Amino acid sequence: MNIQRTLAVAKRIVQQFIHDRRTLGLMVVVPLLLLSILGALFKTARVFEVGFVNQDNGVNTPLGNQKLSQKIEDSLKNTDNFVWQIKNLNDAEAELKENLLDAYVLLDKNFSSDLLNKKTPAITIQLEGSDPNSSQQVLGLINQKLAALFESQKGAEIKVYYLYGGEKFNSLDYFAPVFIAFFAFFFVFLLTSVSFLRERNQGTFERIFASPVNNAELVLGYFLGFSLFALIQSVIVLLFTIYILNVHFLGSIWFVFLIELLLVVGSVNLGIFLSSFAKNELQVVQFIPLMIVPQGLLSGLIFPIKSMPTILQWLSWAMPLTYANNALRDIMIRGKDLSSVSFDIYILLIFAIAMIILAAISIRKGI
């Protein structure tokens, strides 16, 4: 082994990196950016919104009507984990369906009477239920709170109900919809950007532009070609998830396919657009930690958006994957129809159209 030849090879690699400022920048900036996001996410304590519905009629005493449940209502304090909201039943049910509440606690009309007659009072806990991990945390914390309030009493009969999911609902059921969206977005972006760059480097575009083909026709042609395989992949992943993994599914499979279609259209053209800023496949791969990883962290894939710091919530609502995740969870877990997720669909449509325009504008870049 010749040490001089070895050092010469190492010197050439170092010089290549020094002249590639984009790679050097990504090596330093992107890890710091991602670590900052992760640090903010892990330092933020999960806070649950819980409604309190008191239907207690009270009991008649010589001092007038008294509600023994008032002690419970007065003792409810916002903590590091809970924000308690006093609600009537209709508001609590509506906000639970809109995912504004994680749960609500209901005291029935005979609560004071049962306590006075030394009966076991009934307390109902209604969980939103779409996230099984959150449901178990909420249920455990509420039980802990109630146990402290009833330590000198006989106790209470706790009745637990789920709006969505249930006790057999597991983490795979909750994460499957967002993984469908993430895999479609990620693999389609990677396939399109690498393939499109290869076409450019092989001189294919020079030959195409020597013909009467214009930018719009070129983008549409590549889009149709890439989209065919992207949609086949998305359909296979979707069917495998539903019928082989047997995940919880309430909505229409056609609605899910529509969401995937819009996401694929945007992802294909995003890949075409960003590939115009890369000179080789290594630079294309460098876009992954910059474009894909933040969306995975901030789109609700793992961390709930409403528990994030405010600035990260703003960033999450600027990402198309956030709207795809919301729509797919609403359809697959909550069984909602298209009208209920129309806002998410409009955002995904705007994203797709914007990417088509950008792809058409940037098509000649680097040729």
C-alpha positions as CSV (number, residue, x, y, z in Angstrom):
1,M,0.0,0.0,0.0
2,N,1.3,3.4,-1.0
3,I,0.5,6.1,1.5
4,Q,1.0,8.9,-1.0
5,R,-1.6,7.5,-3.4
6,T,-4.0,6.9,-0.5
7,L,-3.6,10.6,0.7
8,A,-4.0,11.8,-2.9
9,V,-7.4,10.0,-3.2
10,A,-8.4,11.5,0.2
11,K,-7.3,14.9,-0.9
12,R,-9.4,14.7,-4.0
13,I,-12.5,13.8,-2.0
14,V,-11.9,16.7,0.4
15,Q,-11.5,19.1,-2.4
16,Q,-14.8,17.9,-4.0
17,F,-16.6,18.5,-0.7
18,I,-15.0,22.0,-0.3
19,H,-16.2,23.0,-3.8
20,D,-19.7,21.6,-3.2
21,R,-21.1,24.3,-0.9
22,R,-24.6,22.8,-0.9
23,T,-23.4,19.5,0.5
24,L,-21.3,21.3,3.2
25,G,-24.3,23.5,4.1
26,L,-26.7,20.5,4.4
27,M,-24.2,18.6,6.5
28,V,-24.2,21.3,9.1
29,V,-27.5,23.1,8.8
30,V,-29.9,20.2,8.3
31,P,-28.8,18.1,11.4
32,L,-29.0,21.3,13.6
33,L,-32.5,22.1,12.2
34,L,-33.8,18.6,12.7
35,L,-32.3,18.4,16.2
36,S,-33.9,21.7,17.1
37,I,-37.3,20.4,16.0
38,L,-36.9,17.2,17.9
39,G,-35.7,19.0,21.0
40,A,-38.8,21.3,20.9
41,L,-41.1,18.3,20.3
42,F,-39.7,16.1,23.1
43,K,-39.6,19.0,25.6
44,T,-43.3,19.8,25.1
45,A,-45.6,18.0,27.6
46,R,-48.7,16.5,26.1
47,V,-51.8,18.5,27.2
48,F,-55.3,17.0,27.0
49,E,-58.5,19.0,26.6
50,V,-61.1,17.4,28.8
51,G,-64.7,18.6,29.2
52,F,-66.7,18.3,32.4
53,V,-70.5,17.9,32.2
54,N,-72.4,18.2,35.5
55,Q,-76.0,17.1,35.1
56,D,-76.5,16.5,38.9
57,N,-80.0,17.6,40.1
58,G,-78.8,17.9,43.6
59,V,-80.8,17.0,46.8
60,N,-83.3,18.9,48.8
61,T,-82.1,19.7,52.3
62,P,-83.3,22.1,55.0
63,L,-80.8,24.5,53.7
64,G,-82.2,24.2,50.2
65,N,-81.1,22.3,47.1
66,Q,-77.5,21.2,47.4
67,K,-75.2,19.7,44.7
68,L,-72.6,17.4,46.2
69,S,-71.0,17.3,42.8
70,Q,-70.1,20.9,43.1
71,K,-67.1,19.8,45.2
72,I,-65.8,17.9,42.3
73,E,-66.4,20.7,39.9
74,D,-64.6,23.2,42.2
75,S,-61.6,20.9,42.6
76,L,-61.0,20.6,38.8
77,K,-57.8,22.5,38.2
78,N,-55.8,22.8,35.0
79,T,-52.6,20.9,35.4
80,D,-49.5,20.1,33.3
81,N,-51.5,17.4,31.5
82,F,-55.2,18.6,31.6
83,V,-57.2,21.6,30.6
84,W,-60.6,21.2,32.1
85,Q,-63.6,22.9,30.4
86,I,-67.0,23.2,31.9
87,K,-69.5,22.2,29.2
88,N,-73.1,21.1,28.7
89,L,-73.7,17.7,27.1
90,N,-74.5,18.9,23.6
91,D,-71.4,21.1,23.4
92,A,-69.2,18.3,24.8
93,E,-70.5,15.8,22.2
94,A,-70.0,18.2,19.3
95,E,-66.5,19.2,20.3
96,L,-65.5,15.6,20.8
97,K,-66.6,14.8,17.3
98,E,-64.6,17.8,16.0
99,N,-61.6,16.6,17.9
100,L,-61.6,19.7,20.0
101,L,-61.9,17.6,23.2
102,D,-59.9,14.4,24.0
103,A,-62.6,13.3,26.4
104,Y,-65.4,14.5,28.7
105,V,-66.5,13.4,32.1
106,L,-70.2,13.2,32.8
107,L,-71.9,13.2,36.2
108,D,-75.5,12.0,35.9
109,K,-78.6,13.6,37.5
110,N,-78.7,11.3,40.5
111,F,-75.1,11.9,41.6
112,S,-75.9,13.7,44.8
113,S,-78.8,11.5,45.6
114,D,-76.7,8.4,45.3
115,L,-74.0,9.8,47.5
116,L,-76.5,10.8,50.2
117,N,-78.1,7.4,50.1
118,K,-74.7,5.7,50.3
119,K,-75.0,4.3,46.9
120,T,-72.2,4.1,44.4
121,P,-72.6,7.1,42.1
122,A,-72.1,6.7,38.3
123,I,-69.5,8.7,36.4
124,T,-69.2,8.4,32.6
125,I,-66.0,9.0,30.7
126,Q,-66.5,9.5,27.0
127,L,-63.2,9.2,25.1
128,E,-62.6,10.5,21.5
129,G,-60.7,7.2,21.0
130,S,-59.0,7.6,17.6
131,D,-55.5,7.6,19.2
132,P,-55.3,4.5,21.5
133,N,-52.2,5.7,23.3
134,S,-53.7,9.1,24.1
135,S,-56.9,7.4,25.2
136,Q,-55.1,5.3,27.7
137,Q,-53.2,8.2,29.0
138,V,-56.3,10.3,29.4
139,L,-58.2,7.5,31.1
140,G,-55.4,6.8,33.5
141,L,-55.1,10.5,34.5
142,I,-58.8,11.0,34.9
143,N,-59.1,7.8,37.1
144,Q,-56.2,9.1,39.2
145,K,-57.9,12.5,39.6
146,L,-61.2,10.9,40.6
147,A,-59.6,8.4,42.9
148,A,-58.1,11.4,44.8
149,L,-61.5,13.1,45.1
150,F,-63.3,9.9,46.3
151,E,-60.6,8.7,48.7
152,S,-63.0,9.3,51.7
153,Q,-66.1,7.9,49.9
154,K,-67.2,4.5,48.8
155,G,-66.0,5.1,45.3
156,A,-67.7,5.6,42.0
157,E,-68.8,3.4,39.2
158,I,-66.7,4.4,36.2
159,K,-68.3,3.8,32.8
160,V,-66.0,4.2,29.8
161,Y,-67.2,4.7,26.2
162,Y,-65.3,5.4,23.0
163,L,-66.6,7.6,20.2
164,Y,-64.1,6.0,17.7
165,G,-62.1,2.9,17.9
166,G,-62.5,1.1,21.2
167,E,-60.5,-1.2,23.5
168,K,-59.4,-3.4,20.6
169,F,-58.2,-0.4,18.6
170,N,-54.4,-0.5,18.5
171,S,-51.5,1.8,17.4
172,L,-51.3,0.2,14.0
173,D,-54.9,1.3,13.3
174,Y,-54.0,4.8,14.3
175,F,-50.8,5.1,12.4
176,A,-51.7,3.2,9.3
177,P,-53.5,6.2,7.5
178,V,-50.6,8.5,8.0
179,F,-48.0,5.9,6.9
180,I,-50.0,5.4,3.7
181,A,-49.7,9.1,3.0
182,F,-46.1,9.3,4.0
183,F,-44.9,6.4,1.9
184,A,-46.8,7.7,-1.1
185,F,-45.3,11.1,-0.7
186,F,-41.7,10.0,0.1
187,F,-41.2,7.2,-2.5
188,V,-43.0,9.1,-5.3
189,F,-40.8,12.1,-4.7
190,L,-37.6,10.0,-4.6
191,L,-38.6,8.0,-7.7
192,T,-39.5,11.1,-9.7
193,S,-36.6,13.4,-8.8
194,V,-33.9,10.7,-9.4
195,S,-35.4,9.5,-12.7
196,F,-36.0,13.0,-14.0
197,L,-32.4,14.0,-13.1
198,R,-31.1,10.9,-14.9
199,E,-33.1,11.9,-18.0
200,R,-31.5,15.4,-18.0
201,N,-28.0,14.1,-17.5
202,Q,-28.3,11.5,-20.3
203,G,-29.1,14.3,-22.7
204,T,-32.7,13.2,-23.3
205,F,-34.1,16.7,-22.9
206,E,-31.9,18.2,-25.6
207,R,-33.2,15.7,-28.1
208,I,-36.8,16.2,-26.9
209,F,-36.6,20.0,-27.2
210,A,-35.3,19.7,-30.7
211,S,-38.8,18.4,-31.5
212,P,-42.0,20.4,-31.4
213,V,-42.7,19.3,-27.8
214,N,-43.2,22.3,-25.4
215,N,-42.7,22.6,-21.7
216,A,-46.4,21.9,-20.8
217,E,-46.5,18.7,-23.0
218,L,-43.2,17.5,-21.5
219,V,-44.3,18.0,-17.9
220,L,-47.6,16.4,-18.6
221,G,-46.0,13.4,-20.4
222,Y,-43.5,12.8,-17.6
223,F,-46.2,13.4,-15.0
224,L,-48.5,10.7,-16.6
225,G,-45.6,8.3,-16.9
226,F,-44.4,8.6,-13.3
227,S,-47.9,8.9,-11.9
228,L,-48.9,5.5,-13.4
229,F,-46.3,3.6,-11.4
230,A,-46.8,5.9,-8.3
231,L,-50.5,5.2,-8.2
232,I,-50.0,1.4,-8.7
233,Q,-47.6,1.5,-5.7
234,S,-50.1,3.6,-3.6
235,V,-53.0,1.2,-4.4
236,I,-50.9,-1.8,-3.5
237,V,-49.9,-0.2,-0.2
238,L,-53.5,0.8,0.5
239,L,-55.0,-2.6,-0.2
240,F,-52.3,-4.4,1.7
241,T,-52.8,-2.2,4.7
242,I,-56.6,-2.7,4.7
243,Y,-57.0,-6.3,3.7
244,I,-53.8,-8.0,4.9
245,L,-52.9,-6.0,8.0
246,N,-56.6,-5.7,8.8
247,V,-56.4,-2.2,10.1
248,H,-59.5,-0.4,11.5
249,F,-61.4,1.1,8.5
250,L,-64.7,2.9,8.5
251,G,-64.8,5.2,5.5
252,S,-64.9,4.7,1.7
253,I,-61.8,3.3,0.0
254,W,-62.6,5.6,-3.0
255,F,-62.2,8.6,-0.8
256,V,-58.9,7.4,0.4
257,F,-57.8,6.8,-3.2
258,L,-58.8,10.4,-4.1
259,I,-56.6,11.8,-1.3
260,E,-53.7,9.6,-2.4
261,L,-54.2,10.7,-6.0
262,L,-53.9,14.4,-5.1
263,L,-50.9,13.8,-2.9
264,V,-49.2,11.8,-5.7
265,V,-49.8,14.5,-8.3
266,G,-48.2,17.1,-6.0
267,S,-45.3,14.8,-5.1
268,V,-44.5,13.9,-8.7
269,N,-44.3,17.5,-9.7
270,L,-42.4,18.5,-6.6
271,G,-39.8,15.9,-7.6
272,I,-39.6,17.3,-11.1
273,F,-39.2,20.9,-9.7
274,L,-36.5,20.1,-7.2
275,S,-34.5,17.9,-9.5
276,S,-33.8,21.0,-11.6
277,F,-31.7,22.3,-8.7
278,A,-29.5,19.2,-8.5
279,K,-26.5,18.3,-10.6
280,N,-26.2,14.6,-9.5
281,E,-28.2,12.0,-7.7
282,L,-26.4,12.7,-4.4
283,Q,-27.7,16.2,-4.4
284,V,-31.2,14.9,-5.0
285,V,-30.9,12.6,-2.0
286,Q,-29.8,15.6,0.1
287,F,-33.3,17.1,-0.4
288,I,-34.8,14.3,1.6
289,P,-33.7,15.5,5.1
290,L,-34.7,19.0,4.0
291,M,-38.1,18.3,2.4
292,I,-39.3,15.0,3.7
293,V,-38.1,14.5,7.3
294,P,-39.6,17.8,8.6
295,Q,-42.9,16.8,7.2
296,G,-42.7,13.4,8.9
297,L,-42.0,15.2,12.2
298,L,-44.5,18.0,12.0
299,S,-47.4,16.7,10.0
300,G,-48.9,14.7,12.9
301,L,-47.3,11.5,11.8
302,I,-46.0,10.8,15.3
303,F,-46.5,13.9,17.4
304,P,-50.0,15.4,17.7
305,I,-50.0,18.9,16.2
306,K,-52.1,20.5,18.9
307,S,-49.4,19.6,21.5
308,M,-46.6,21.2,19.6
309,P,-45.1,24.7,20.3
310,T,-47.0,27.4,18.4
311,I,-44.2,28.1,15.9
312,L,-44.1,24.4,15.0
313,Q,-47.8,24.3,14.6
314,W,-47.6,27.2,12.1
315,L,-44.9,25.2,10.2
316,S,-47.0,22.0,10.2
317,W,-50.0,23.8,8.6
318,A,-47.7,24.9,5.8
319,M,-47.0,21.3,4.9
320,P,-49.2,19.3,2.4
321,L,-48.7,16.0,4.3
322,T,-50.5,17.5,7.3
323,Y,-53.7,17.9,5.3
324,A,-53.4,14.4,3.8
325,N,-52.9,12.9,7.3
326,N,-55.9,14.8,8.7
327,A,-58.1,13.7,5.8
328,L,-57.0,10.1,5.8
329,R,-57.5,9.7,9.6
330,D,-60.9,11.4,9.4
331,I,-62.0,9.0,6.6
332,M,-60.4,5.8,7.8
333,I,-60.8,6.1,11.5
334,R,-63.8,8.4,12.0
335,G,-65.7,7.3,8.9
336,K,-66.3,10.9,7.6
337,D,-67.3,11.8,4.1
338,L,-65.7,14.1,1.5
339,S,-67.7,17.1,2.7
340,S,-66.1,16.8,6.1
341,V,-62.6,16.8,4.7
342,S,-63.3,19.3,1.9
343,F,-60.9,21.9,3.3
344,D,-58.0,19.4,3.3
345,I,-58.8,18.4,-0.2
346,Y,-58.8,22.0,-1.4
347,I,-55.3,22.5,0.1
348,L,-54.0,19.3,-1.5
349,L,-55.5,20.5,-4.8
350,I,-53.8,23.9,-4.5
351,F,-50.5,22.2,-3.7
352,A,-50.8,19.9,-6.7
353,I,-51.6,22.8,-9.1
354,A,-48.8,24.9,-7.7
355,M,-46.3,22.1,-8.1
356,I,-47.4,21.6,-11.7
357,I,-46.8,25.2,-12.5
358,L,-43.4,25.3,-10.8
359,A,-42.4,22.1,-12.6
360,A,-43.4,23.6,-16.0
361,I,-41.5,26.8,-15.3
362,S,-38.3,25.0,-14.2
363,I,-38.2,22.4,-16.9
364,R,-35.5,23.9,-18.9
365,K,-33.3,24.8,-16.0
366,G,-29.9,23.1,-16.2
367,I,-30.3,22.0,-19.8
